[in-house]
Amino acid sequence: MLPLGVHAQNGSKIPKPSADTSKTDSKAVRHSLFTGAGYGSNMIYLGSTISKNQPYGYYNISYGFRNQLYASASAVHLSGTDPFFAFYIGALNFSHVINSWLDISAGIYRYQVPRSLTDTLFSNFTFGDITIGLDWNLLYSKLSVGGLFSEENQVYFQFRNSRYFKTPEFFKGKANISFDPYANLLFGKLIKVETTAETSVVISSPGRKWRQNYHSQGTSTITSTSERIGIMEVDFGLPVAFNMDFMTIEAELSYVLPLYNDHIYQSPKGLIFMLSGIFRIF
């Protein structure tokens, strides 16, 4: 999944404020301000857990210009972690609808960790991506190319298919419920490591040096390594949202299936739950 869930892979499942497509698509709102908060059972990002398999909570504030340019800041809390906010996420996103079947978007994201937690969680890093979206009527497809800038730089690809639909409006035309089931493939660098004891496939996790951590696990001497681009992760999800003019409440259940056997970063697998609320201030 990319960062901030700018759907999304999103990374880390903090939704973009323009979630209420039923109410905002046709309006050229010049300025808008949103606030939001949420909870997730695990934060999965680029094939690994950056919350160390812990539940997380977050607070977010976002500014939008003409429903195309968004700047946002989020503070993330992990239970039992000191300081209270374990890391911060800053994001800048731009999206543009070219016609009824084609749209483009781009984003840059900064993950900032207090110095006292860099050894426990990860080092600071930046991620940027460019996305092309195609609407086939029955399916909406997204192809994203992203670059990670951290201790070890690398490129990621994401291919996602989804099907957005919603109920008829109720509450006198002021609300609806929307569904956006999706299937997602994440591609990245897989590293085949051969040692005197075993052969395994590892990944370069965001903000961490795999060689350093590999040796810190007490692994035997590395005899050879090789790299290739391959499928890192498959995930499926069902976001369900209650939408009104001034707010969106969304719950999502997803299943993550990693396709590598990294024993260093303990590839996350299984069900993940997220609940979020986004509120329009103006």
Secondary structure as a PSIPRED ss2 file (coil, helix, strand):
# PSIPRED VFORMAT (PSIPRED V4.0)

   1 M C   1.000  0.000  0.000
   2 L C   1.000  0.000  0.000
   3 P H   0.000  1.000  0.000
   4 L H   0.000  1.000  0.000
   5 G H   0.000  1.000  0.000
   6 V C   1.000  0.000  0.000
   7 H C   1.000  0.000  0.000
   8 A C   1.000  0.000  0.000
   9 Q C   1.000  0.000  0.000
  10 N C   1.000  0.000  0.000
  11 G C   1.000  0.000  0.000
  12 S C   1.000  0.000  0.000
  13 K C   1.000  0.000  0.000
  14 I C   1.000  0.000  0.000
  15 P C   1.000  0.000  0.000
  16 K C   1.000  0.000  0.000
  17 P C   1.000  0.000  0.000
  18 S C   1.000  0.000  0.000
  19 A C   1.000  0.000  0.000
  20 D C   1.000  0.000  0.000
  21 T H   0.000  1.000  0.000
  22 S H   0.000  1.000  0.000
  23 K H   0.000  1.000  0.000
  24 T H   0.000  1.000  0.000
  25 D C   1.000  0.000  0.000
  26 S C   1.000  0.000  0.000
  27 K C   1.000  0.000  0.000
  28 A C   1.000  0.000  0.000
  29 V C   1.000  0.000  0.000
  30 R C   1.000  0.000  0.000
  31 H E   0.000  0.000  1.000
  32 S E   0.000  0.000  1.000
  33 L E   0.000  0.000  1.000
  34 F E   0.000  0.000  1.000
  35 T E   0.000  0.000  1.000
  36 G E   0.000  0.000  1.000
  37 A E   0.000  0.000  1.000
  38 G E   0.000  0.000  1.000
  39 Y E   0.000  0.000  1.000
  40 G E   0.000  0.000  1.000
  41 S C   1.000  0.000  0.000
  42 N C   1.000  0.000  0.000
  43 M C   1.000  0.000  0.000
  44 I E   0.000  0.000  1.000
  45 Y E   0.000  0.000  1.000
  46 L C   1.000  0.000  0.000
  47 G C   1.000  0.000  0.000
  48 S E   0.000  0.000  1.000
  49 T E   0.000  0.000  1.000
  50 I C   1.000  0.000  0.000
  51 S C   1.000  0.000  0.000
  52 K C   1.000  0.000  0.000
  53 N C   1.000  0.000  0.000
  54 Q C   1.000  0.000  0.000
  55 P C   1.000  0.000  0.000
  56 Y E   0.000  0.000  1.000
  57 G E   0.000  0.000  1.000
  58 Y E   0.000  0.000  1.000
  59 Y E   0.000  0.000  1.000
  60 N E   0.000  0.000  1.000
  61 I E   0.000  0.000  1.000
  62 S E   0.000  0.000  1.000
  63 Y E   0.000  0.000  1.000
  64 G E   0.000  0.000  1.000
  65 F E   0.000  0.000  1.000
  66 R C   1.000  0.000  0.000
  67 N C   1.000  0.000  0.000
  68 Q C   1.000  0.000  0.000
  69 L E   0.000  0.000  1.000
  70 Y E   0.000  0.000  1.000
  71 A E   0.000  0.000  1.000
  72 S E   0.000  0.000  1.000
  73 A E   0.000  0.000  1.000
  74 S E   0.000  0.000  1.000
  75 A E   0.000  0.000  1.000
  76 V E   0.000  0.000  1.000
  77 H E   0.000  0.000  1.000
  78 L E   0.000  0.000  1.000
  79 S C   1.000  0.000  0.000
  80 G C   1.000  0.000  0.000
  81 T C   1.000  0.000  0.000
  82 D C   1.000  0.000  0.000
  83 P C   1.000  0.000  0.000
  84 F C   1.000  0.000  0.000
  85 F E   0.000  0.000  1.000
  86 A E   0.000  0.000  1.000
  87 F E   0.000  0.000  1.000
  88 Y E   0.000  0.000  1.000
  89 I E   0.000  0.000  1.000
  90 G E   0.000  0.000  1.000
  91 A E   0.000  0.000  1.000
  92 L E   0.000  0.000  1.000
  93 N E   0.000  0.000  1.000
  94 F E   0.000  0.000  1.000
  95 S E   0.000  0.000  1.000
  96 H E   0.000  0.000  1.000
  97 V E   0.000  0.000  1.000
  98 I C   1.000  0.000  0.000
  99 N C   1.000  0.000  0.000
 100 S C   1.000  0.000  0.000
 101 W C   1.000  0.000  0.000
 102 L E   0.000  0.000  1.000
 103 D E   0.000  0.000  1.000
 104 I E   0.000  0.000  1.000
 105 S E   0.000  0.000  1.000
 106 A E   0.000  0.000  1.000
 107 G E   0.000  0.000  1.000
 108 I E   0.000  0.000  1.000
 109 Y E   0.000  0.000  1.000
 110 R E   0.000  0.000  1.000
 111 Y E   0.000  0.000  1.000
 112 Q E   0.000  0.000  1.000
 113 V C   1.000  0.000  0.000
 114 P C   1.000  0.000  0.000
 115 R H   0.000  1.000  0.000
 116 S H   0.000  1.000  0.000
 117 L H   0.000  1.000  0.000
 118 T C   1.000  0.000  0.000
 119 D C   1.000  0.000  0.000
 120 T C   1.000  0.000  0.000
 121 L C   1.000  0.000  0.000
 122 F C   1.000  0.000  0.000
 123 S C   1.000  0.000  0.000
 124 N C   1.000  0.000  0.000
 125 F E   0.000  0.000  1.000
 126 T E   0.000  0.000  1.000
 127 F E   0.000  0.000  1.000
 128 G E   0.000  0.000  1.000
 129 D E   0.000  0.000  1.000
 130 I E   0.000  0.000  1.000
 131 T E   0.000  0.000  1.000
 132 I E   0.000  0.000  1.000
 133 G E   0.000  0.000  1.000
 134 L E   0.000  0.000  1.000
 135 D E   0.000  0.000  1.000
 136 W C   1.000  0.000  0.000
 137 N C   1.000  0.000  0.000
 138 L C   1.000  0.000  0.000
 139 L C   1.000  0.000  0.000
 140 Y E   0.000  0.000  1.000
 141 S E   0.000  0.000  1.000
 142 K E   0.000  0.000  1.000
 143 L E   0.000  0.000  1.000
 144 S E   0.000  0.000  1.000
 145 V E   0.000  0.000  1.000
 146 G E   0.000  0.000  1.000
 147 G E   0.000  0.000  1.000
 148 L E   0.000  0.000  1.000
 149 F E   0.000  0.000  1.000
 150 S C   1.000  0.000  0.000
 151 E C   1.000  0.000  0.000
 152 E C   1.000  0.000  0.000
 153 N C   1.000  0.000  0.000
 154 Q E   0.000  0.000  1.000
 155 V E   0.000  0.000  1.000
 156 Y E   0.000  0.000  1.000
 157 F E   0.000  0.000  1.000
 158 Q E   0.000  0.000  1.000
 159 F E   0.000  0.000  1.000
 160 R E   0.000  0.000  1.000
 161 N E   0.000  0.000  1.000
 162 S E   0.000  0.000  1.000
 163 R C   1.000  0.000  0.000
 164 Y C   1.000  0.000  0.000
 165 F E   0.000  0.000  1.000
 166 K E   0.000  0.000  1.000
 167 T C   1.000  0.000  0.000
 168 P C   1.000  0.000  0.000
 169 E C   1.000  0.000  0.000
 170 F E   0.000  0.000  1.000
 171 F C   1.000  0.000  0.000
 172 K C   1.000  0.000  0.000
 173 G C   1.000  0.000  0.000
 174 K C   1.000  0.000  0.000
 175 A E   0.000  0.000  1.000
 176 N E   0.000  0.000  1.000
 177 I E   0.000  0.000  1.000
 178 S E   0.000  0.000  1.000
 179 F E   0.000  0.000  1.000
 180 D C   1.000  0.000  0.000
 181 P C   1.000  0.000  0.000
 182 Y E   0.000  0.000  1.000
 183 A E   0.000  0.000  1.000
 184 N E   0.000  0.000  1.000
 185 L E   0.000  0.000  1.000
 186 L E   0.000  0.000  1.000
 187 F E   0.000  0.000  1.000
 188 G E   0.000  0.000  1.000
 189 K E   0.000  0.000  1.000
 190 L E   0.000  0.000  1.000
 191 I E   0.000  0.000  1.000
 192 K E   0.000  0.000  1.000
 193 V E   0.000  0.000  1.000
 194 E E   0.000  0.000  1.000
 195 T E   0.000  0.000  1.000
 196 T C   1.000  0.000  0.000
 197 A C   1.000  0.000  0.000
 198 E C   1.000  0.000  0.000
 199 T E   0.000  0.000  1.000
 200 S E   0.000  0.000  1.000
 201 V E   0.000  0.000  1.000
 202 V E   0.000  0.000  1.000
 203 I E   0.000  0.000  1.000
 204 S C   1.000  0.000  0.000
 205 S C   1.000  0.000  0.000
 206 P C   1.000  0.000  0.000
 207 G C   1.000  0.000  0.000
 208 R C   1.000  0.000  0.000
 209 K C   1.000  0.000  0.000
 210 W H   0.000  1.000  0.000
 211 R H   0.000  1.000  0.000
 212 Q H   0.000  1.000  0.000
 213 N H   0.000  1.000  0.000
 214 Y H   0.000  1.000  0.000
 215 H H   0.000  1.000  0.000
 216 S H   0.000  1.000  0.000
 217 Q C   1.000  0.000  0.000
 218 G C   1.000  0.000  0.000
 219 T C   1.000  0.000  0.000
 220 S C   1.000  0.000  0.000
 221 T C   1.000  0.000  0.000
 222 I E   0.000  0.000  1.000
 223 T E   0.000  0.000  1.000
 224 S E   0.000  0.000  1.000
 225 T E   0.000  0.000  1.000
 226 S E   0.000  0.000  1.000
 227 E E   0.000  0.000  1.000
 228 R E   0.000  0.000  1.000
 229 I E   0.000  0.000  1.000
 230 G E   0.000  0.000  1.000
 231 I E   0.000  0.000  1.000
 232 M E   0.000  0.000  1.000
 233 E E   0.000  0.000  1.000
 234 V E   0.000  0.000  1.000
 235 D E   0.000  0.000  1.000
 236 F E   0.000  0.000  1.000
 237 G E   0.000  0.000  1.000
 238 L E   0.000  0.000  1.000
 239 P E   0.000  0.000  1.000
 240 V E   0.000  0.000  1.000
 241 A E   0.000  0.000  1.000
 242 F E   0.000  0.000  1.000
 243 N E   0.000  0.000  1.000
 244 M E   0.000  0.000  1.000
 245 D C   1.000  0.000  0.000
 246 F C   1.000  0.000  0.000
 247 M E   0.000  0.000  1.000
 248 T E   0.000  0.000  1.000
 249 I E   0.000  0.000  1.000
 250 E E   0.000  0.000  1.000
 251 A E   0.000  0.000  1.000
 252 E E   0.000  0.000  1.000
 253 L E   0.000  0.000  1.000
 254 S E   0.000  0.000  1.000
 255 Y E   0.000  0.000  1.000
 256 V E   0.000  0.000  1.000
 257 L E   0.000  0.000  1.000
 258 P E   0.000  0.000  1.000
 259 L C   1.000  0.000  0.000
 260 Y C   1.000  0.000  0.000
 261 N C   1.000  0.000  0.000
 262 D C   1.000  0.000  0.000
 263 H C   1.000  0.000  0.000
 264 I C   1.000  0.000  0.000
 265 Y C   1.000  0.000  0.000
 266 Q C   1.000  0.000  0.000
 267 S C   1.000  0.000  0.000
 268 P C   1.000  0.000  0.000
 269 K C   1.000  0.000  0.000
 270 G E   0.000  0.000  1.000
 271 L E   0.000  0.000  1.000
 272 I E   0.000  0.000  1.000
 273 F E   0.000  0.000  1.000
 274 M E   0.000  0.000  1.000
 275 L E   0.000  0.000  1.000
 276 S E   0.000  0.000  1.000
 277 G E   0.000  0.000  1.000
 278 I E   0.000  0.000  1.000
 279 F E   0.000  0.000  1.000
 280 R E   0.000  0.000  1.000
 281 I C   1.000  0.000  0.000
 282 F C   1.000  0.000  0.000
